[in-house]
């Protein structure tokens, strides 16, 4: 019998003396699991039977939330086997007996404040809308300093970074009523700072906005207007690299090793030559984006001043950090400590396009852009995973994290860096299933502008086309689905809980979201055959049940519900 308890992933302090504990036991062996715990010095033990939570692959996962007498937590597990015998599992492994409770027990020595992750209070019911400012909406009518391409331009016969469509702050402000009609309550803006490119990820001045977007005064008016309408704002911060016009890089070009900013960059040879790109850059030889050294304290100090400026002067609600996985981790910790001391509820999101365990320990970001879970679900939609494999991989990944923290993951099905969901899946119905995933899975849903009206687009720069505002070109059915899903996300207690279970019935992937008063079952059938399933639960007896797709309401008197799923369809079953 294999038993796993990882003290990085399987125990978390929820409060000063309340703990969440998991144990993984190989399937087919355990009858019951008991958590035995005490203060690590006072060995007056308490015992709690752990709850069977879910199956994940070859393991049964058991969980318990317990109130200890003190913040010092010593604990072990007593496993009753199916044959009636018992095993003890402690820090030395699986044993028939133990010698010394103090030395044998697992230890959470003390629940300090830093051990308790607290998510920003406004994240419950939060739905984020990502805007690529140059491509969203032109508001100003005057002639611009740069050549503007036609709004529907998408031939890309010139590099995408050199294509300006002229979207601006005024255009975003004009669409506040659109945001309210859709139902979103936060917008995330890709970089707004002065830059030579339309994507603005090569920043030349972090303390000023790009004049093509407007002025700082206009940005402040936009923020104030958004806040007045209950919409928060998240800014994109690019600290992994700068633009070549950034003052420090220009000083290095001019003064070489004598520049006081020379150590801010990794210069390979002198003189610095932008044409050769003889310096470390973002990605592979992206000459317009020299990589900056975020392990340098002076660099950290500078960027912290940037963050504090936009936080204090403009009252923004969060920051998203570009190429966050390459930033110095101690710098990220400094960001968290210093910004949270100024504004406790500031939301900090990192761009990490792979598994994120080492960035989500509660001491750096509140969450990351959850590309990993989306990739698993997308492969299920496309038939590369069956429902059993998809549910197992999703659950195994999610269970690596504090469940409170996982609720802060920024879930997405596309962004300015990926092909659009409709283009990737090549199927309108599957794209709608992706939207359901995005707005019902645990975390904060993020909608990439235009996905809610069925926009298409390949990889960057094609995914960055101008927003379609002609109503006759918008997919109203997709928009209505998004609007209804957002309303459900904002009003459902279950969809905002930290309690989720992924499972499969046949090739139907299922999410169970649960609160004290409500259960929501989200069911997916991406295949081309009709599937019929039964959901079993004691909770559903004598309950009101609503089916999202048909809007049918029934009173249920049995312990199961039968659901019929048409090909390439979904259902959301709300039980109250």
C-alpha positions as CSV (number, residue, x, y, z in Angstrom):
1,X,0.0,0.0,0.0
2,X,1.4,3.4,-1.0
3,X,0.6,6.4,1.2
4,X,1.6,10.0,0.4
5,X,1.6,13.2,2.5
6,X,3.7,16.0,1.1
7,X,4.2,18.8,3.6
8,X,4.6,21.3,0.8
9,X,1.3,20.5,-0.9
10,X,-0.9,18.6,1.6
11,X,-1.1,20.8,4.7
12,X,-2.0,24.5,5.0
13,X,-2.8,26.9,7.8
14,X,-6.2,28.5,7.1
15,X,-6.1,30.6,10.3
16,X,-4.0,30.9,13.5
17,X,-5.0,27.4,14.7
18,X,-7.2,26.0,11.9
19,X,-5.5,23.5,9.5
20,X,-6.4,21.8,6.2
21,X,-4.8,18.4,5.8
22,X,-4.7,15.9,2.9
23,X,-3.7,12.3,2.7
24,X,-3.3,10.2,-0.4
25,X,-3.9,6.4,0.0
26,X,-3.6,3.8,-2.7
27,X,-7.0,2.7,-3.8
28,X,-8.5,-0.5,-2.5
29,X,-6.8,-0.7,0.9
30,X,-8.3,1.8,3.4
31,X,-11.6,1.5,5.2
32,X,-11.2,4.7,7.3
33,X,-8.5,7.3,8.0
34,X,-8.2,9.1,11.3
35,X,-6.2,12.3,11.8
36,X,-4.5,12.4,15.3
37,X,-3.2,15.8,16.3
38,X,-2.1,18.0,19.2
39,X,0.0,20.9,20.2
40,X,3.6,19.8,19.4
41,X,4.6,20.2,23.0
42,X,1.3,19.3,24.8
43,X,0.6,15.7,23.7
44,X,-3.1,15.8,24.8
45,X,-4.3,14.5,21.4
46,X,-7.5,15.0,19.5
47,X,-8.8,12.6,16.8
48,X,-10.9,13.4,13.7
49,X,-12.2,11.0,11.1
50,X,-11.0,12.3,7.7
51,X,-13.5,12.7,4.9
52,X,-13.1,10.7,1.7
53,X,-12.8,13.6,-0.8
54,X,-12.2,12.0,-4.3
55,X,-10.4,9.5,-6.4
56,X,-7.4,10.7,-8.3
57,X,-5.9,8.1,-10.5
58,X,-4.8,5.2,-8.3
59,X,-5.2,7.1,-5.1
60,X,-8.1,8.0,-2.7
61,X,-7.7,11.5,-1.3
62,X,-8.8,12.1,2.3
63,X,-9.2,15.6,3.8
64,X,-9.9,17.2,7.1
65,X,-10.2,20.8,8.4
66,X,-9.5,20.8,12.1
67,X,-9.3,23.4,14.9
68,X,-6.3,22.8,17.0
69,X,-5.8,24.2,20.5
70,X,-2.8,26.3,19.5
71,X,-1.0,27.4,16.4
72,X,1.6,24.6,16.9
73,X,0.4,21.5,15.1
74,X,1.8,17.9,15.5
75,X,-0.1,15.2,13.6
76,X,-0.1,11.7,12.2
77,X,-2.6,9.4,10.5
78,X,-4.2,6.1,11.6
79,X,-5.4,4.0,8.7
80,X,-7.9,1.2,9.2
81,X,-7.5,-1.3,6.5
82,X,-10.3,-3.3,4.8
83,X,-9.2,-6.5,6.7
84,X,-9.6,-4.7,10.1
85,X,-6.0,-4.2,10.8
86,X,-4.4,-0.7,11.4
87,X,-1.4,1.1,10.2
88,X,0.2,4.3,11.5
89,X,1.5,6.9,8.9
90,X,3.9,9.5,10.3
91,X,7.1,11.3,9.2
92,X,9.0,8.0,9.1
93,X,6.5,6.4,6.8
94,X,4.0,3.5,7.1
95,X,4.4,1.6,10.4
96,X,2.6,-1.0,12.5
97,X,3.5,0.9,15.7
98,X,5.3,4.0,16.7
99,X,7.9,4.7,19.2
100,X,7.6,8.3,20.2
101,X,4.7,10.7,19.5
102,X,6.8,13.8,19.7
103,X,9.5,12.7,17.4
104,X,7.4,10.5,15.1
105,X,4.7,13.0,14.2
106,X,4.6,15.4,11.3
107,X,5.1,18.9,12.4
108,X,3.7,22.3,11.4
109,X,5.8,24.1,14.0
110,X,3.8,27.3,14.2
111,X,1.1,29.0,12.1
112,X,2.7,32.4,11.5
113,X,0.9,35.2,9.7
114,X,3.0,34.5,6.5
115,X,1.7,31.0,6.4
116,X,-1.9,32.0,6.0
117,X,-2.9,33.0,2.5
118,X,-5.6,35.6,2.4
119,X,-7.1,36.2,-1.0
120,X,-8.3,39.8,-1.9
121,X,-11.8,40.2,-0.7
122,X,-13.2,41.3,-4.1
123,X,-12.1,38.1,-5.9
124,X,-15.4,36.4,-5.1
125,X,-17.7,36.8,-8.2
126,X,-14.9,38.6,-10.1
127,X,-14.9,38.3,-13.9
128,X,-12.0,39.9,-15.7
129,X,-12.0,41.2,-19.3
130,X,-8.7,41.5,-21.1
131,X,-8.2,44.4,-23.4
132,X,-5.3,45.0,-25.9
133,X,-5.7,48.8,-25.9
134,X,-4.6,49.6,-29.4
135,X,-7.2,47.1,-30.8
136,X,-10.3,47.7,-28.7
137,X,-11.9,51.1,-29.6
138,X,-10.9,54.4,-31.1
139,X,-12.4,57.2,-29.1
140,X,-10.5,60.4,-30.1
141,X,-11.2,61.9,-33.5
142,X,-8.2,64.0,-34.0
143,X,-5.3,63.2,-36.4
144,X,-2.7,61.0,-34.7
145,X,1.1,61.3,-34.9
146,X,1.4,57.7,-36.2
147,X,-0.1,56.2,-39.3
148,X,-3.3,54.3,-38.4
149,X,-4.2,51.2,-40.3
150,X,-7.8,50.3,-41.2
151,X,-9.7,49.0,-38.1
152,X,-10.4,45.6,-39.8
153,X,-6.8,45.2,-40.9
154,X,-5.6,41.6,-40.6
155,X,-3.3,40.9,-43.5
156,X,-0.2,41.4,-41.4
157,X,2.1,42.2,-44.4
158,X,4.1,44.3,-42.0
159,X,5.1,43.2,-38.5
160,X,2.2,43.3,-36.0
161,X,4.2,45.5,-33.6
162,X,4.3,48.2,-36.3
163,X,0.5,48.1,-37.0
164,X,-1.3,50.8,-35.0
165,X,-5.1,50.8,-35.1
166,X,-5.5,53.7,-32.6
167,X,-7.5,52.3,-29.8
168,X,-7.3,54.6,-26.8
169,X,-8.5,55.4,-23.2
170,X,-11.4,57.4,-24.6
171,X,-12.6,54.4,-26.6
172,X,-12.5,52.1,-23.5
173,X,-14.4,54.7,-21.5
174,X,-17.1,54.8,-24.2
175,X,-17.7,51.1,-23.8
176,X,-18.4,51.0,-20.0
177,X,-22.1,50.4,-20.8
178,X,-21.0,47.4,-22.9
179,X,-19.0,46.0,-20.0
180,X,-22.0,46.4,-17.8
181,X,-24.3,44.7,-20.3
182,X,-21.9,41.8,-20.5
183,X,-21.6,41.7,-16.8
184,X,-17.8,41.8,-16.3
185,X,-16.5,43.7,-13.2
186,X,-12.8,44.1,-13.9
187,X,-10.7,44.9,-16.9
188,X,-7.1,43.9,-17.4
189,X,-5.1,46.2,-19.8
190,X,-2.0,45.0,-21.6
191,X,0.8,47.6,-21.3
192,X,-0.3,51.3,-21.5
193,X,3.2,52.8,-21.1
194,X,5.2,54.8,-23.6
195,X,6.7,52.5,-26.2
196,X,7.7,52.3,-29.9
197,X,5.4,49.3,-30.6
198,X,1.6,48.8,-30.6
199,X,1.9,46.0,-28.1
200,X,3.9,48.2,-25.8
201,X,5.8,45.3,-24.2
202,X,9.1,47.2,-24.9
203,X,8.6,50.0,-22.5
204,X,10.6,53.2,-22.8
205,X,9.0,55.2,-19.9
206,X,7.3,53.4,-17.0
207,X,6.0,56.6,-15.5
208,X,4.1,57.9,-18.5
209,X,1.3,56.5,-20.7
210,X,1.7,56.2,-24.5
211,X,0.5,59.4,-26.1
212,X,-1.5,57.5,-28.7
213,X,-3.7,56.2,-25.9
214,X,-4.2,59.6,-24.3
215,X,-2.8,61.4,-21.3
216,X,-2.3,60.4,-17.6
217,X,-5.3,62.7,-16.8
218,X,-7.4,60.8,-19.2
219,X,-6.3,57.5,-17.8
220,X,-7.2,58.7,-14.3
221,X,-10.7,59.7,-15.6
222,X,-11.0,56.2,-17.1
223,X,-10.1,54.6,-13.7
224,X,-12.5,56.8,-11.8
225,X,-15.3,56.1,-14.3
226,X,-14.7,52.4,-14.1
227,X,-14.7,52.5,-10.3
228,X,-17.9,54.5,-10.3
229,X,-19.5,51.7,-12.3
230,X,-18.2,48.9,-10.1
231,X,-15.4,47.8,-12.4
232,X,-11.9,47.3,-11.2
233,X,-8.7,47.7,-13.2
234,X,-5.5,45.6,-13.5
235,X,-2.4,46.9,-15.2
236,X,0.2,44.8,-17.1
237,X,3.8,45.4,-15.8
238,X,6.8,44.4,-17.9
239,X,9.8,44.0,-15.5
240,X,11.6,41.2,-17.3
241,X,12.9,43.5,-20.1
242,X,12.7,47.1,-21.2
243,X,12.6,48.9,-24.5
244,X,15.8,50.1,-26.1
245,X,14.7,53.7,-25.5
246,X,14.5,53.2,-21.7
247,X,16.8,55.7,-20.0
248,X,19.1,53.1,-18.3
249,X,19.7,51.2,-21.5
250,X,20.4,54.4,-23.4
251,X,22.9,55.3,-20.7
252,X,24.6,52.0,-21.2
253,X,24.8,52.5,-24.9
254,X,26.4,55.9,-24.3
255,X,28.8,55.1,-21.5
256,X,29.4,51.4,-21.7
257,X,31.1,50.0,-18.5
258,X,31.2,53.5,-17.1
259,X,27.4,53.7,-17.0
260,X,26.0,53.4,-13.5
261,X,23.3,51.2,-15.0
262,X,25.7,48.8,-16.7
263,X,25.0,46.1,-14.1
264,X,21.2,46.4,-14.8
265,X,21.7,44.5,-18.0
266,X,23.7,41.5,-19.2
267,X,26.0,43.0,-21.9
268,X,27.9,40.4,-23.9
269,X,30.3,42.8,-25.6
270,X,31.0,46.5,-26.1
271,X,30.0,48.8,-27.6
272,X,26.3,47.9,-27.3
273,X,24.9,47.6,-30.8
274,X,21.1,47.4,-31.2
275,X,21.5,46.0,-34.7
276,X,23.7,43.1,-33.5
277,X,21.7,42.6,-30.3
278,X,24.9,41.9,-28.3
279,X,23.1,41.7,-25.0
280,X,20.7,39.4,-23.3
281,X,17.1,39.8,-24.5
282,X,13.6,38.6,-23.9
283,X,13.2,35.2,-25.6
284,X,15.7,34.6,-28.4
285,X,17.5,37.6,-29.7
286,X,14.5,40.0,-29.5
287,X,16.7,43.0,-30.0
288,X,14.0,45.6,-29.1
289,X,13.6,44.0,-25.6
290,X,16.9,44.0,-23.7
291,X,16.5,41.8,-20.6
292,X,17.0,43.6,-17.3
293,X,18.5,42.0,-14.2
294,X,15.8,41.8,-11.5
295,X,18.2,40.3,-9.0
296,X,19.9,43.8,-8.9
297,X,18.6,45.7,-5.9
298,X,18.7,49.0,-7.7
299,X,16.5,47.5,-10.4
300,X,14.1,46.2,-7.8
301,X,13.9,49.6,-6.1
302,X,13.2,51.3,-9.4
303,X,10.4,49.0,-10.3
304,X,8.9,49.1,-6.8
305,X,8.7,52.9,-7.2
306,X,6.9,52.3,-10.5
307,X,4.3,50.0,-8.9
308,X,3.7,52.4,-6.0
309,X,3.3,55.3,-8.4
310,X,0.4,53.7,-10.3
311,X,-1.1,52.2,-7.1
312,X,-1.1,55.5,-5.1
313,X,-1.6,58.0,-7.9
314,X,-4.2,56.2,-9.9
315,X,-5.8,53.7,-7.4
316,X,-5.4,50.6,-9.6
317,X,-6.7,47.4,-8.2
318,X,-4.1,44.9,-9.4
319,X,-1.0,44.1,-11.4
320,X,-0.3,41.4,-13.9
321,X,3.5,40.6,-14.3
322,X,4.8,39.7,-17.8
323,X,7.2,36.8,-18.0
324,X,6.8,36.4,-14.3
325,X,8.5,33.0,-14.3
326,X,11.9,34.7,-15.1
327,X,11.7,37.4,-12.4
328,X,13.9,37.0,-9.4
329,X,11.8,35.3,-6.7
330,X,13.0,37.5,-3.9
331,X,12.0,40.5,-6.0
332,X,8.5,39.0,-6.3
333,X,8.4,38.5,-2.5
334,X,9.4,42.1,-2.0
335,X,6.6,43.2,-4.4
336,X,4.1,41.3,-2.4
337,X,5.3,42.5,1.0
338,X,5.6,46.1,0.1
339,X,2.4,46.4,-2.0
340,X,0.2,44.4,0.4
341,X,1.3,46.7,3.2
342,X,0.0,49.7,1.2
343,X,-3.2,48.1,-0.2
344,X,-4.1,44.8,1.4
345,X,-6.5,43.9,-1.4
346,X,-4.2,44.5,-4.3
347,X,-4.4,41.5,-6.7
348,X,-1.1,40.2,-8.0
349,X,-1.1,37.9,-11.0
350,X,1.9,36.3,-12.7
351,X,2.2,35.2,-16.3
352,X,3.4,31.6,-16.1
353,X,2.6,29.5,-19.1
354,X,3.4,26.2,-17.5
355,X,2.9,24.3,-14.2
356,X,3.2,26.9,-11.4
357,X,3.7,25.0,-8.1
358,X,6.9,26.9,-7.2
359,X,5.3,30.3,-7.8
360,X,2.1,29.7,-5.8
361,X,3.2,29.0,-2.2
362,X,1.4,32.1,-0.9
363,X,4.6,34.2,-0.6
364,X,4.7,35.6,-4.2
365,X,1.6,35.9,-6.4
366,X,-2.0,35.6,-5.5
367,X,-2.4,33.6,-8.7
368,X,-1.1,33.0,-12.2
369,X,-2.7,32.9,-15.6
370,X,-3.9,29.3,-15.6
371,X,-2.6,28.1,-19.0
372,X,-2.0,24.6,-17.7
373,X,-5.5,23.7,-16.7
374,X,-6.9,25.2,-19.9
375,X,-4.4,23.2,-21.9
376,X,-5.7,20.0,-20.2
377,X,-9.3,20.9,-20.9
378,X,-8.6,21.9,-24.5
379,X,-7.0,18.6,-25.2
380,X,-10.1,16.9,-23.8
381,X,-12.3,18.9,-26.1
382,X,-10.2,17.9,-29.1
383,X,-10.2,14.2,-28.2
384,X,-6.5,14.0,-27.1
385,X,-7.6,13.1,-23.5
386,X,-10.7,11.2,-22.5
387,X,-12.7,12.4,-19.6
388,X,-11.0,10.1,-17.1
389,X,-7.5,11.3,-18.0
390,X,-8.6,15.0,-18.1
391,X,-10.3,14.8,-14.7
392,X,-7.3,13.1,-13.2
393,X,-4.7,15.6,-14.5
394,X,-6.8,18.6,-13.6
395,X,-7.4,17.3,-10.0
396,X,-3.8,16.2,-9.5
397,X,-2.5,19.6,-10.5
398,X,-5.1,21.6,-8.5
399,X,-4.5,19.5,-5.3
400,X,-0.9,20.7,-5.2
401,X,-2.2,24.1,-4.0
402,X,-3.9,25.7,-1.0
403,X,-7.6,25.6,-2.1
404,X,-8.0,29.2,-1.0
405,X,-5.1,30.3,-3.2
406,X,-6.3,28.2,-6.2
407,X,-9.5,30.3,-6.2
408,X,-7.2,33.2,-7.4
409,X,-5.9,31.5,-10.5
410,X,-6.8,33.6,-13.6
411,X,-8.6,31.1,-15.8
412,X,-8.4,31.7,-19.5
413,X,-9.1,30.1,-22.9
414,X,-7.1,32.5,-24.9
415,X,-5.1,35.7,-24.7
416,X,-3.1,38.2,-26.7
417,X,-0.3,35.5,-26.8
418,X,-2.3,32.6,-28.2
419,X,-4.6,31.8,-31.1
420,X,-8.3,32.6,-30.3
421,X,-10.3,29.8,-28.9
422,X,-12.7,29.6,-31.9
423,X,-9.8,29.3,-34.3
424,X,-7.9,26.7,-32.1
425,X,-10.9,24.5,-31.7
426,X,-12.3,25.1,-35.2
427,X,-15.7,24.4,-33.9
428,X,-18.3,26.9,-32.6
429,X,-20.0,24.5,-30.3
430,X,-16.7,23.4,-28.7
431,X,-15.8,27.1,-28.3
432,X,-19.0,27.5,-26.3
433,X,-18.0,24.5,-24.1
434,X,-14.7,26.2,-23.5
435,X,-16.6,29.3,-22.3
436,X,-18.5,27.2,-19.9
437,X,-15.2,25.7,-18.5
438,X,-13.8,29.2,-18.2
439,X,-16.6,30.6,-16.2
440,X,-17.4,27.6,-14.0
441,X,-14.0,26.1,-13.0
442,X,-12.4,27.1,-9.8
443,X,-10.6,30.4,-10.1
444,X,-11.1,33.9,-11.6
445,X,-12.4,33.8,-15.2
446,X,-10.7,36.0,-17.7
447,X,-12.3,36.7,-21.1
448,X,-10.1,37.9,-23.9
449,X,-11.8,40.8,-25.7
450,X,-13.9,39.6,-28.7
451,X,-14.2,36.0,-27.6
452,X,-17.6,36.8,-26.3
453,X,-18.8,37.7,-29.8
454,X,-17.1,34.9,-31.7
455,X,-14.0,36.6,-33.0
456,X,-11.4,34.5,-34.8
457,X,-7.6,34.8,-35.1
458,X,-4.5,32.8,-35.3
459,X,-1.3,33.2,-33.3
460,X,0.1,36.6,-32.5
461,X,-0.4,39.0,-34.2
462,X,-3.6,37.6,-35.8
463,X,-5.2,37.1,-32.4
464,X,-4.9,40.9,-31.9
465,X,-7.3,42.1,-34.6
466,X,-9.5,45.2,-34.0
467,X,-12.6,44.5,-31.9
468,X,-15.7,43.9,-34.0
469,X,-18.3,46.5,-33.1
470,X,-20.7,46.1,-36.0
471,X,-23.6,44.2,-34.4
472,X,-24.5,42.3,-37.5
473,X,-21.0,40.7,-37.4
474,X,-21.2,39.7,-33.8
475,X,-22.4,36.2,-32.7
476,X,-25.3,37.1,-30.5
477,X,-25.8,33.5,-29.3
478,X,-22.3,33.3,-28.0
479,X,-22.6,36.7,-26.4
480,X,-25.8,35.6,-24.6
481,X,-24.1,32.5,-23.4
482,X,-21.3,34.6,-21.9
483,X,-23.8,37.0,-20.3
484,X,-25.8,34.2,-18.7
485,X,-22.6,32.4,-17.5
486,X,-21.2,35.6,-16.0
487,X,-24.5,36.2,-14.1
488,X,-24.4,32.6,-12.8
489,X,-20.7,33.0,-11.7
490,X,-21.5,36.3,-9.9
491,X,-24.6,34.9,-8.1
492,X,-23.8,31.3,-7.3
493,X,-22.3,30.5,-3.9
494,X,-21.1,27.1,-5.2
495,X,-19.2,28.6,-8.1
496,X,-17.4,30.9,-5.7
497,X,-16.5,28.3,-3.1
498,X,-13.1,26.6,-2.7
499,X,-14.8,23.2,-2.9
500,X,-14.6,21.5,-6.2
501,X,-14.3,17.9,-7.4
502,X,-13.5,16.8,-11.0
503,X,-14.7,13.4,-12.1
504,X,-15.9,11.5,-15.2
505,X,-18.9,9.4,-16.1
506,X,-18.1,7.6,-19.3
507,X,-16.5,10.2,-21.5
508,X,-18.5,13.1,-19.9
509,X,-16.2,15.4,-17.8
510,X,-17.9,16.7,-14.7
511,X,-17.2,19.5,-12.2
512,X,-18.9,19.4,-8.8
513,X,-18.9,22.8,-7.1
514,X,-20.3,22.9,-3.6
515,X,-21.2,25.4,-0.9
516,X,-23.3,24.9,2.3
517,X,-26.5,25.8,0.5
518,X,-25.9,24.8,-3.2
519,X,-24.3,22.2,-5.5
520,X,-23.6,23.0,-9.1
521,X,-22.7,20.1,-11.5
522,X,-21.1,21.2,-14.8
523,X,-21.2,18.5,-17.4
524,X,-19.4,18.4,-20.8
525,X,-20.0,16.2,-23.8
526,X,-17.6,17.3,-26.6
527,X,-18.1,14.1,-28.6
528,X,-20.3,13.6,-31.6
529,X,-22.6,11.0,-29.9
530,X,-25.4,11.6,-27.4
531,X,-24.6,10.6,-23.8
532,X,-26.9,9.8,-20.9
533,X,-25.6,9.9,-17.4
534,X,-26.9,9.7,-13.8
535,X,-25.7,12.0,-11.0
536,X,-26.0,10.4,-7.5
537,X,-26.0,12.4,-4.3
538,X,-27.9,12.4,-1.0
539,X,-27.8,16.2,-1.2
540,X,-30.2,16.3,-4.1
541,X,-33.2,14.6,-2.4
542,X,-36.1,17.0,-2.0
543,X,-34.2,19.9,-3.6
544,X,-35.1,22.4,-6.3
545,X,-33.1,21.7,-9.4
546,X,-32.6,24.1,-12.4
547,X,-31.0,23.1,-15.7
548,X,-29.0,26.0,-17.2
549,X,-29.3,25.1,-20.9
550,X,-33.0,24.5,-21.0
551,X,-33.9,26.7,-18.0
552,X,-36.2,23.9,-16.8
553,X,-36.9,23.8,-13.1
554,X,-38.0,20.7,-11.2
555,X,-38.5,19.4,-7.7
556,X,-36.4,16.3,-7.2
557,X,-37.5,13.5,-4.8
558,X,-34.8,10.8,-5.5
559,X,-31.1,10.5,-4.9
560,X,-30.2,10.7,-8.5
561,X,-30.8,12.9,-11.6
562,X,-30.8,11.7,-15.2
563,X,-29.2,14.1,-17.7
564,X,-29.1,13.7,-21.4
565,X,-26.3,15.4,-23.3
566,X,-26.6,16.0,-27.0
567,X,-23.5,15.8,-29.1
568,X,-21.1,18.7,-28.5
569,X,-23.1,20.1,-25.7
570,X,-23.0,20.9,-22.0
571,X,-25.4,21.2,-19.0
572,X,-25.1,23.0,-15.7
573,X,-27.3,21.5,-13.0
574,X,-28.0,23.9,-10.1
575,X,-29.2,22.2,-6.9
576,X,-30.6,24.3,-4.1
